[in-house]
């Protein structure tokens, strides 16, 4: 690299670092503005909801004070137990001195007890004769009993202020308010839920209408919306607040209506936009250069693989031709000559013929990979997987050359099936050859089994454990692992061929990390014989 190139790289690095630093400054400024804005919005929302809670509490106190005065006007000792009185309570057809009890929409039921605890209203002797009355009393029986017990446990002045409790009906939570009034008489009033909602909603509506910049919702414990001033769907919740007693079963929510942030300092946008644009241009230029270099390397690899394959094909063809001639000649001699040497020559010639056929298949696979095409539909023939495995390993024994002398088996595929014999042999040869080159150990375990409509083949070694990044790229063409790089024999096509053969047989192949070593597991589709 000349001085001019060095200077260019240094200037590029300096400009890139300057832009990057300016971008970081802009991002920091933007983040600061965002956080400040969000914190300000959240604090404002919390303050508004807190003020609303106080106003609602005051409103409820005002309403109940007025309600207490209205209810205490009644004269329980003058209540009659005739049909007219009961009918008044639930139809509104009341005498003049009781009309204020039931015509008021604030209450759904009023119950009154004397100092001894006797029920004065509704009269006990007629309770149950009218279904609405019985149902109303039954709904508040539990909270009514609880409120009376609480009243008896607190000081007299607190009894005058009253006790709140709630009870649940299909329409939602309802309030029961009990207090001790004049002549030590206990009054209990079940507030009308709709009446209470209308007053609270009116209070909120006076401040927040449809044109308000705020989005306020009143929610119950079941997340049902009781009131809201807008009808937008999903919005970010700025703040929530549970209402104080007695409306603890309701809570207020304030939602963010707009996400526009008022920037007070243009430097924030300038410091972020300009560096970002420059950085994007640099990234695009770098990606273009990298893509161009990657395409060039891919083409070089493909051309290299194609050239090597074509260069090897001619001598392989001649080797196979002359091996066949040797087989024919030694076959004739073996029939007349009993010399052991001739039998060995015949055996070795068989190995030569088989190996040259395998290498031819390997060259064809390398050509297919270099061209990026598949060989088409694989042909299945009747074969016994156990025999294929044992014959292949026996044929490869001279190739191992004492590198691997401890091979154990766990073969559970001893029956004839329809299988791609060539693919199984090629995968087994490539996996064993990979172990021979890289495992640096003398042990191999071969396991086979049928799994549904597939043959599962596992080759386990006890060599160096593969790294995690190698497990992801080991089956890509021309890839060499980072942990098994001492032996550079081969160009990284063996496992890629295994993967292609497995895929063409509707199967898979994967590498699993062992301690120590690695397992390669391949599956091939088969067809059972009837």
C-alpha positions as CSV (number, residue, x, y, z in Angstrom):
1,X,0.0,0.0,0.0
2,X,1.5,3.4,-1.1
3,X,1.5,6.6,1.0
4,X,-1.3,8.0,-1.1
5,X,-3.6,5.2,-0.2
6,X,-2.6,5.4,3.5
7,X,-3.4,9.1,3.6
8,X,-6.8,8.5,1.9
9,X,-7.7,5.9,4.5
10,X,-6.6,8.1,7.3
11,X,-8.7,11.1,6.0
12,X,-11.7,8.8,5.5
13,X,-11.4,7.4,9.0
14,X,-11.1,11.0,10.4
15,X,-14.2,12.2,8.6
16,X,-16.2,9.2,9.6
17,X,-15.2,9.6,13.2
18,X,-16.0,13.3,13.2
19,X,-19.5,12.6,11.7
20,X,-20.0,9.8,14.1
21,X,-19.1,12.0,17.1
22,X,-21.4,14.8,15.8
23,X,-24.2,12.2,15.4
24,X,-23.8,11.0,18.9
25,X,-24.0,14.6,20.2
26,X,-27.2,15.1,18.2
27,X,-28.7,11.8,19.5
28,X,-27.8,12.8,23.1
29,X,-29.4,16.2,22.6
30,X,-32.5,14.6,21.1
31,X,-32.7,12.0,23.9
32,X,-32.4,14.8,26.5
33,X,-35.2,16.8,24.9
34,X,-37.4,13.7,24.7
35,X,-36.8,12.8,28.3
36,X,-37.4,16.3,29.5
37,X,-40.6,16.6,27.4
38,X,-41.9,13.2,28.6
39,X,-41.1,14.0,32.3
40,X,-42.9,17.3,32.0
41,X,-45.9,15.8,30.4
42,X,-46.1,13.1,33.1
43,X,-45.8,15.5,35.9
44,X,-48.5,17.7,34.4
45,X,-50.8,14.7,34.0
46,X,-50.2,13.6,37.6
47,X,-50.9,17.0,38.9
48,X,-54.1,17.3,36.9
49,X,-55.4,13.9,38.0
50,X,-54.5,14.6,41.6
51,X,-56.5,17.9,41.4
52,X,-59.5,16.0,39.8
53,X,-59.4,13.4,42.6
54,X,-59.6,16.2,45.2
55,X,-62.5,17.8,43.4
56,X,-64.4,14.5,43.0
57,X,-63.9,13.8,46.7
58,X,-65.3,17.3,47.6
59,X,-68.2,16.7,45.2
60,X,-69.1,13.4,46.8
61,X,-68.9,15.0,50.3
62,X,-71.2,17.8,49.2
63,X,-73.7,15.3,47.7
64,X,-73.8,13.0,50.7
65,X,-74.2,16.0,53.1
66,X,-77.2,17.1,51.2
67,X,-78.5,13.6,51.0
68,X,-78.2,13.1,54.7
69,X,-80.3,16.2,55.4
70,X,-82.9,15.0,52.9
71,X,-83.1,11.5,54.4
72,X,-83.2,12.6,58.0
73,X,-86.4,14.6,57.3
74,X,-88.4,11.4,57.5
75,X,-90.2,10.3,60.7
76,X,-89.6,6.6,61.1
77,X,-91.9,6.3,64.1
78,X,-94.8,7.4,61.9
79,X,-94.1,4.8,59.2
80,X,-97.1,2.6,58.6
81,X,-96.9,-1.1,57.6
82,X,-99.7,-1.0,55.2
83,X,-99.6,-1.7,51.5
84,X,-99.7,2.0,50.7
85,X,-96.3,2.6,52.5
86,X,-94.5,-0.4,50.8
87,X,-96.0,0.5,47.4
88,X,-94.7,4.1,48.0
89,X,-91.1,2.8,48.5
90,X,-90.9,1.1,45.1
91,X,-93.4,2.9,42.9
92,X,-93.1,6.5,44.0
93,X,-96.8,6.8,44.8
94,X,-96.0,8.2,48.3
95,X,-97.7,10.2,51.0
96,X,-96.6,13.7,51.3
97,X,-94.3,13.0,54.4
98,X,-92.4,10.2,52.6
99,X,-92.2,11.3,49.0
100,X,-88.7,12.7,49.4
101,X,-87.3,9.2,50.3
102,X,-88.1,7.4,47.1
103,X,-88.6,10.0,44.4
104,X,-85.0,11.2,44.9
105,X,-83.0,9.4,42.1
106,X,-79.9,9.5,44.4
107,X,-81.0,6.5,46.4
108,X,-82.1,3.0,45.3
109,X,-83.0,2.0,48.9
110,X,-83.1,3.6,52.4
111,X,-83.0,1.4,55.5
112,X,-83.5,2.9,59.0
113,X,-82.8,1.4,62.5
114,X,-83.7,2.7,65.9
115,X,-81.3,3.0,68.9
116,X,-82.0,-0.7,69.8
117,X,-81.1,-1.9,66.3
118,X,-84.7,-2.6,65.3
119,X,-85.5,-2.0,61.6
120,X,-87.9,0.8,61.2
121,X,-87.9,1.2,57.5
122,X,-88.8,-0.8,55.5
123,X,-91.1,-2.4,58.1
124,X,-89.8,-5.9,59.0
125,X,-93.3,-7.4,59.3
126,X,-94.0,-6.8,55.6
127,X,-90.6,-7.3,54.2
128,X,-90.7,-10.0,51.5
129,X,-94.3,-9.4,50.5
130,X,-93.1,-7.3,47.5
131,X,-90.4,-8.9,45.3
132,X,-88.5,-5.7,44.5
133,X,-88.2,-4.8,48.2
134,X,-87.0,-8.3,49.1
135,X,-84.4,-8.3,46.2
136,X,-83.1,-4.9,47.1
137,X,-82.6,-5.8,50.8
138,X,-81.0,-9.1,49.8
139,X,-78.5,-7.3,47.6
140,X,-77.2,-5.1,50.5
141,X,-77.6,-7.5,53.3
142,X,-73.8,-8.3,53.7
143,X,-72.5,-4.7,53.3
144,X,-75.4,-3.4,55.5
145,X,-74.4,-5.8,58.3
146,X,-70.7,-4.9,57.9
147,X,-71.4,-1.1,58.0
148,X,-73.5,-1.4,61.2
149,X,-70.7,-3.4,62.9
150,X,-68.2,-0.7,61.9
151,X,-70.4,2.1,63.2
152,X,-70.6,0.4,66.6
153,X,-66.8,0.2,66.9
154,X,-66.0,3.9,66.2
155,X,-66.5,7.0,68.4
156,X,-69.8,8.8,68.4
157,X,-68.6,11.8,66.4
158,X,-67.2,9.5,63.7
159,X,-70.6,7.8,63.6
160,X,-72.2,11.0,62.7
161,X,-69.7,11.4,59.8
162,X,-70.7,8.0,58.6
163,X,-69.2,4.8,57.1
164,X,-68.8,3.9,53.4
165,X,-68.9,0.4,52.0
166,X,-69.5,-1.0,48.6
167,X,-71.3,-3.9,47.1
168,X,-71.2,-5.4,43.6
169,X,-74.2,-5.9,41.3
170,X,-74.3,-6.9,37.6
171,X,-74.1,-3.3,36.7
172,X,-70.9,-2.7,38.7
173,X,-69.9,-1.4,42.1
174,X,-72.4,0.4,44.2
175,X,-72.0,2.4,47.4
176,X,-73.8,2.0,50.8
177,X,-73.6,5.0,53.2
178,X,-74.5,4.5,56.9
179,X,-74.5,7.1,59.7
180,X,-76.0,7.8,63.1
181,X,-78.4,10.8,63.1
182,X,-80.8,12.4,65.6
183,X,-82.1,10.4,68.5
184,X,-79.3,7.8,67.9
185,X,-81.2,6.5,64.8
186,X,-79.1,4.7,62.2
187,X,-79.7,5.6,58.6
188,X,-78.3,3.6,55.6
189,X,-78.7,4.6,52.0
190,X,-77.8,2.6,48.9
191,X,-76.7,5.3,46.4
192,X,-78.0,5.0,42.8
193,X,-75.0,4.2,40.7
194,X,-76.2,6.1,37.6
195,X,-76.9,9.1,39.8
196,X,-73.4,9.1,41.1
197,X,-71.8,8.6,37.6
198,X,-73.9,11.5,36.2
199,X,-72.6,13.9,38.9
200,X,-69.0,12.8,38.5
201,X,-69.2,12.9,34.7
202,X,-70.7,16.4,34.8
203,X,-67.9,17.6,37.0
204,X,-65.3,16.2,34.5
205,X,-67.2,17.4,31.4
206,X,-67.1,21.0,32.7
207,X,-63.3,21.0,32.3
208,X,-62.7,18.5,29.5
209,X,-64.9,18.5,26.4
210,X,-64.2,17.0,22.9
211,X,-62.1,20.0,22.0
212,X,-59.9,19.7,25.0
213,X,-56.1,19.1,24.4
214,X,-56.4,16.4,27.1
215,X,-57.8,13.0,26.8
216,X,-59.4,12.0,30.2
217,X,-61.1,8.6,30.9
218,X,-62.9,7.3,34.0
219,X,-62.4,3.5,34.3
220,X,-63.8,0.9,36.6
221,X,-61.9,-2.1,38.0
222,X,-63.0,-4.2,35.0
223,X,-61.3,-1.7,32.7
224,X,-64.7,-0.7,31.3
225,X,-64.9,3.0,30.3
226,X,-67.5,4.9,32.4
227,X,-66.8,8.3,30.8
228,X,-64.3,9.9,28.4
229,X,-64.2,13.2,26.6
230,X,-62.7,11.7,23.4
231,X,-63.3,8.5,21.4
232,X,-59.8,7.8,20.1
233,X,-58.7,4.2,20.3
234,X,-55.2,3.3,21.4
235,X,-53.1,6.0,22.8
236,X,-50.2,6.1,25.2
237,X,-51.2,6.5,28.8
238,X,-49.4,9.4,30.5
239,X,-50.7,8.8,34.0
240,X,-53.3,7.0,36.0
241,X,-54.7,7.7,39.5
242,X,-57.0,5.6,41.6
243,X,-59.7,7.7,43.2
244,X,-59.8,8.1,46.9
245,X,-62.4,6.4,49.2
246,X,-65.2,5.8,48.7
247,X,-64.7,5.7,44.9
248,X,-61.6,3.5,45.2
249,X,-63.0,1.1,42.6
250,X,-62.8,3.8,39.9
251,X,-59.6,5.4,38.5
252,X,-58.7,8.2,36.2
253,X,-56.5,7.9,33.1
254,X,-54.9,10.7,31.0
255,X,-53.8,9.6,27.5
256,X,-51.4,11.4,25.2
257,X,-53.3,13.0,22.3
258,X,-50.3,14.0,20.2
259,X,-46.7,13.0,20.0
260,X,-45.4,16.3,18.5
261,X,-42.5,17.6,20.6
262,X,-42.0,21.4,20.5
263,X,-38.2,21.7,19.9
264,X,-36.9,24.9,21.4
265,X,-33.4,24.4,20.0
266,X,-32.9,23.9,16.2
267,X,-29.4,22.6,17.0
268,X,-30.9,19.3,18.1
269,X,-32.4,18.7,14.6
270,X,-29.3,20.0,12.8
271,X,-26.9,18.0,14.9
272,X,-28.9,14.9,14.2
273,X,-30.0,15.2,10.6
274,X,-26.8,16.3,8.9
275,X,-24.6,13.6,10.5
276,X,-27.2,11.0,10.0
277,X,-27.4,11.8,6.3
278,X,-23.6,11.7,5.9
279,X,-23.4,8.5,7.9
280,X,-26.1,6.9,5.7
281,X,-24.2,7.9,2.6
282,X,-21.0,6.4,4.0
283,X,-22.7,3.2,5.0
284,X,-24.3,2.9,1.6
285,X,-21.0,3.4,-0.1
286,X,-19.3,0.8,2.2
287,X,-22.1,-1.7,1.6
288,X,-21.7,-1.2,-2.2
289,X,-18.0,-1.8,-2.0
290,X,-18.5,-4.9,0.2
291,X,-21.2,-6.3,-2.0
292,X,-19.0,-5.8,-5.1
293,X,-16.0,-7.5,-3.4
294,X,-18.3,-10.3,-2.2
295,X,-19.6,-10.9,-5.7
296,X,-16.1,-10.9,-7.1
297,X,-14.9,-13.4,-4.5
298,X,-18.0,-15.6,-5.2
299,X,-17.3,-15.6,-8.9
300,X,-13.6,-16.4,-8.3
301,X,-14.6,-19.3,-6.0
302,X,-17.2,-20.6,-8.6
303,X,-14.6,-20.3,-11.4
304,X,-12.0,-22.0,-9.2
305,X,-14.3,-24.9,-8.4
306,X,-15.5,-25.3,-12.0
307,X,-11.8,-25.3,-13.2
308,X,-10.7,-27.8,-10.7
309,X,-13.6,-30.1,-11.4
310,X,-13.0,-30.0,-15.1
311,X,-9.3,-30.6,-14.6
312,X,-9.9,-33.6,-12.4
313,X,-12.6,-35.2,-14.6
314,X,-10.3,-36.3,-17.4
315,X,-7.7,-38.2,-15.3
316,X,-10.6,-39.7,-13.2
317,X,-12.2,-41.0,-16.3
318,X,-9.0,-42.6,-17.5
319,X,-8.3,-44.0,-14.0
320,X,-11.7,-45.6,-14.0
321,X,-11.2,-47.0,-17.5
322,X,-7.9,-48.7,-16.7
323,X,-9.2,-49.9,-13.3
324,X,-12.0,-51.7,-15.2
325,X,-9.4,-53.3,-17.5
326,X,-7.4,-54.5,-14.5
327,X,-10.5,-56.0,-13.0
328,X,-11.2,-58.0,-16.2
329,X,-7.6,-59.3,-16.4
330,X,-7.3,-60.2,-12.8
331,X,-10.7,-61.9,-12.9
332,X,-9.4,-64.2,-15.6
333,X,-6.2,-64.9,-13.7
334,X,-8.0,-65.5,-10.4
335,X,-10.0,-68.4,-11.9
336,X,-6.8,-70.3,-12.9
337,X,-4.2,-69.1,-10.5
338,X,-4.6,-69.7,-6.7
339,X,-1.9,-67.3,-5.7
340,X,-3.0,-65.0,-2.9
341,X,-1.4,-62.0,-4.6
342,X,-3.8,-62.2,-7.5
343,X,-6.7,-62.2,-5.1
344,X,-5.3,-59.1,-3.4
345,X,-4.9,-57.4,-6.7
346,X,-8.5,-58.2,-7.5
347,X,-9.6,-56.8,-4.2
348,X,-7.6,-53.6,-4.6
349,X,-8.8,-53.2,-8.1
350,X,-12.4,-53.3,-6.7
351,X,-11.5,-50.5,-4.3
352,X,-9.9,-48.4,-7.1
353,X,-13.0,-48.8,-9.2
354,X,-15.4,-47.9,-6.3
355,X,-13.3,-44.9,-5.3
356,X,-13.0,-43.6,-8.8
357,X,-16.8,-43.9,-9.1
358,X,-17.2,-42.0,-5.9
359,X,-14.8,-39.3,-6.9
360,X,-16.7,-38.9,-10.2
361,X,-19.8,-38.4,-8.2
362,X,-18.0,-35.8,-6.0
363,X,-16.9,-33.9,-9.1
364,X,-20.4,-33.9,-10.4
365,X,-21.6,-32.5,-7.0
366,X,-18.9,-29.9,-7.1
367,X,-20.0,-28.8,-10.6
368,X,-23.6,-28.6,-9.4
369,X,-22.7,-26.4,-6.4
370,X,-20.5,-24.1,-8.6
371,X,-23.4,-23.7,-11.0
372,X,-25.9,-23.2,-8.3
373,X,-28.3,-25.9,-9.6
374,X,-29.6,-29.2,-8.2
375,X,-29.2,-32.6,-9.8
376,X,-32.9,-33.1,-9.9
377,X,-35.1,-35.8,-8.4
378,X,-32.9,-38.5,-6.7
379,X,-33.6,-42.2,-7.5
380,X,-34.3,-44.7,-4.7
381,X,-33.4,-48.3,-5.0
382,X,-33.9,-51.3,-2.8
383,X,-31.1,-51.6,-0.3
384,X,-30.1,-52.5,3.3
385,X,-28.8,-49.4,5.1
386,X,-26.7,-51.5,7.5
387,X,-24.9,-53.2,4.6
388,X,-24.3,-49.9,2.9
389,X,-22.7,-48.4,6.0
390,X,-20.5,-51.5,6.7
391,X,-19.4,-51.8,3.1
392,X,-18.6,-48.1,2.8
393,X,-16.5,-48.1,6.0
394,X,-14.7,-51.2,4.9
395,X,-13.9,-49.6,1.6
396,X,-12.5,-46.5,3.3
397,X,-10.3,-48.4,5.8
398,X,-7.1,-48.1,3.6
399,X,-7.8,-44.3,3.3
400,X,-7.8,-43.9,7.0
401,X,-4.2,-45.0,7.2
402,X,-4.2,-45.7,10.9
403,X,-5.6,-42.2,11.7
404,X,-8.8,-43.8,13.0
405,X,-8.6,-47.3,14.4
406,X,-11.5,-47.4,16.8
407,X,-14.9,-47.3,15.1
408,X,-18.0,-48.4,17.1
409,X,-21.4,-49.1,15.7
410,X,-25.0,-48.8,16.9
411,X,-26.9,-49.8,13.7
412,X,-30.6,-50.4,14.0
413,X,-31.5,-50.3,10.3
414,X,-31.1,-53.9,9.3
415,X,-33.9,-54.3,6.7
416,X,-34.4,-53.6,3.1
417,X,-36.0,-50.2,2.2
418,X,-36.2,-47.9,-0.8
419,X,-33.4,-45.4,-0.3
420,X,-31.0,-43.2,-2.3
421,X,-28.0,-45.5,-1.9
422,X,-25.6,-43.1,-3.7
423,X,-26.6,-40.2,-1.4
424,X,-26.2,-42.3,1.7
425,X,-22.7,-43.5,0.6
426,X,-21.6,-40.0,-0.3
427,X,-22.8,-38.5,2.9
428,X,-21.1,-41.2,5.0
429,X,-17.9,-40.9,3.0
430,X,-17.8,-37.1,3.3
431,X,-18.6,-37.1,7.1
432,X,-16.0,-39.8,7.8
433,X,-13.4,-38.0,5.6
434,X,-14.2,-34.8,7.6
435,X,-13.5,-36.6,10.8
436,X,-10.3,-38.1,9.5
437,X,-9.0,-34.6,8.5
438,X,-10.0,-32.6,11.5
439,X,-11.1,-34.6,14.5
440,X,-7.5,-35.3,15.8
441,X,-8.8,-38.4,17.6
442,X,-8.9,-42.1,16.9
443,X,-12.5,-42.8,17.9
444,X,-15.7,-42.6,15.8
445,X,-19.2,-43.8,16.7
446,X,-21.7,-44.5,13.9
447,X,-25.4,-44.8,14.7
448,X,-28.3,-45.4,12.4
449,X,-32.1,-45.8,13.1
450,X,-35.4,-45.4,11.3
451,X,-37.5,-42.4,12.4
452,X,-41.0,-42.3,10.8
453,X,-40.3,-42.3,7.1
454,X,-36.6,-41.3,7.4
455,X,-33.2,-42.8,8.0
456,X,-31.3,-41.0,10.7
457,X,-27.5,-41.3,10.5
458,X,-25.2,-39.9,13.3
459,X,-21.4,-39.7,13.1
460,X,-19.9,-38.8,16.5
461,X,-16.2,-37.9,17.1
462,X,-14.3,-37.0,20.2
463,X,-12.0,-34.4,18.7
464,X,-12.0,-30.6,19.2
465,X,-15.4,-29.1,20.0
466,X,-16.7,-26.7,17.3
467,X,-17.3,-23.1,18.2
468,X,-20.8,-21.7,18.1
469,X,-20.1,-19.6,15.0
470,X,-18.8,-22.6,13.1
471,X,-22.0,-24.5,13.7
472,X,-23.9,-21.9,11.7
473,X,-21.5,-21.7,8.7
474,X,-19.9,-25.2,8.5
475,X,-22.3,-26.4,5.7
476,X,-21.6,-23.4,3.4
477,X,-19.3,-24.1,0.4
478,X,-15.6,-23.2,0.8
479,X,-16.0,-22.7,4.6
480,X,-13.2,-23.9,6.9
481,X,-13.8,-24.0,10.7
482,X,-11.9,-21.8,13.1
483,X,-11.2,-24.6,15.5
484,X,-10.1,-27.3,13.0
485,X,-7.7,-25.4,10.9
486,X,-4.4,-27.2,11.5
487,X,-5.0,-29.6,8.6
488,X,-5.8,-27.5,5.5
489,X,-6.5,-30.5,3.3
490,X,-9.6,-30.0,1.1
491,X,-11.4,-26.8,-0.2
492,X,-14.5,-27.0,2.0
493,X,-17.0,-28.7,-0.3
494,X,-17.6,-32.0,1.5
495,X,-20.2,-30.8,4.0
496,X,-21.9,-28.6,1.5
497,X,-22.3,-31.6,-0.8
498,X,-23.8,-33.5,2.2
499,X,-26.3,-30.8,2.8
500,X,-27.4,-30.7,-0.8
501,X,-27.8,-34.5,-1.0
502,X,-29.8,-34.4,2.2
503,X,-32.1,-31.7,0.9
504,X,-32.6,-33.6,-2.4
505,X,-33.8,-36.5,-0.3
506,X,-36.2,-34.3,1.7
507,X,-33.9,-34.6,4.7
508,X,-31.7,-32.4,6.8
509,X,-28.2,-32.3,8.2
510,X,-26.9,-30.5,11.3
511,X,-23.9,-30.4,13.6
512,X,-24.3,-30.6,17.3
513,X,-21.7,-29.5,19.9
514,X,-20.5,-32.2,22.2
515,X,-18.1,-32.3,25.1
516,X,-15.7,-33.1,23.7
517,X,-16.1,-33.4,19.9
518,X,-19.0,-33.0,17.5
519,X,-21.9,-35.0,16.2
520,X,-23.1,-34.8,12.6
521,X,-26.7,-35.9,12.1
522,X,-28.2,-36.5,8.7
523,X,-31.7,-37.6,7.7
524,X,-32.8,-39.1,4.3
525,X,-36.3,-40.0,3.2
526,X,-37.1,-43.7,2.6
527,X,-40.0,-45.8,1.5
528,X,-41.0,-48.9,3.4
529,X,-41.4,-52.1,1.4
530,X,-44.7,-54.0,1.7
